[in-house]
Amino acid sequence: MSEDHSATLDEARDGRVDPRHAQANALLGTVGVTRAKVDSHSSQRASRKWWDADAEAYHETHADFLGVDSPAGEFVWCPEGLHEGDWRLLGDVEGKRILEIGCGSAPCARWLAAHGAHPVGLDISRSMLDRGLAAMAAGGPHVPLVQAGAEELPFADESFDLACSAFGAVPFVADSGRVMREVHRILKPGGRWVFSVNHPMRWIFPDDPGPDGLRATIPYFDRTPYVELDADGEPTYVEHHRTVGDRVREIVAAGLTLVDLIEPDWPEWLDREWGQWSPLRGEIFPGTAIFVTEKPQLETGRP
């Protein structure tokens, strides 16, 4: 899942960084934040370094909620707690070959395997994948894991029935339109691609779970990435913003069909708060957008 990094413009100018990620920031030498254009290579390199450095802290915060150490994994789409077992956004998974993009420690892929699918997990971070291997070594289904970026999927055309990403790679790549095209390429006709991301409107608010996080301070239409930097000015963390319209256009341009767009309500039972996520914010505006798309079936010839 996505980290909780977005700073206000004042914070960016002041060069302050998020204390919640002190260990990763210390390892990477992060000293400040800015808004700047970042190309695919630099963005990918930053993401690989960041998730390697933050894997331990990330799992201290999120592993329990995500079911990382559950013997059969869990498939939670978002902080609002939507579970694939209840929502079945991927449809029937039994016997299906499924690619999880940005799988992290792969609890979703392991859950799919436990329900009869043949998943493959892909992530850019070796440390995140190693955490998944450790979970699999403790028991439950084993899933093939591949270290690679999402903009160049190392798989043959039409080699998967389904693809998914639960707060995975999509916000962290410079060219998310290319990710959509790559998914279209590796999907069989009729295949479904479902991905969840921070709701684009969250970009305009400071990354605060309290009242300060209800103030709109950043332009929604400013696509300039949020970047954390080391002392040499090299990116150590990059997150990219796209509007809802941008996401739809990327989907359509890739040749996919948008089937549904889900904006989950904050559930009454969930009183947990972490990072930017809180009942206060969740009751007022959406935190997650889940895009359900499909690759069209091959057209049949007319008589």
Buried (B, 14 or more C-beta within 10 A) or exposed (E): BBBBBBBBBEBBEEEBBBEBBEEBBEBBEBBBBBBBEBEBEBBBBBBBBBBBBBBEBBBEBBBEBBBBBBEBBBBBBBBBBBBBEEBEBBEEBEEBBBBBBBBBBBBBBBBBBBBEBBBBBBBBBBBBBBBBBEBBEEEBBEBEBBBBBBBEBEBEEBBBBBBBBBBBBBBBBBBBBBBBBBBBBBBBEEBBBBBBBBBBBBBBBBBBBEEEBEEEBBEBEEBBBBBBBBEEEBBBBBBBBBBBEBBBBBBEEBEBEEBEBBBBEBEEEBEEBEBBBBBBBBEEBBBBBBBBBBBEEEEEEEE
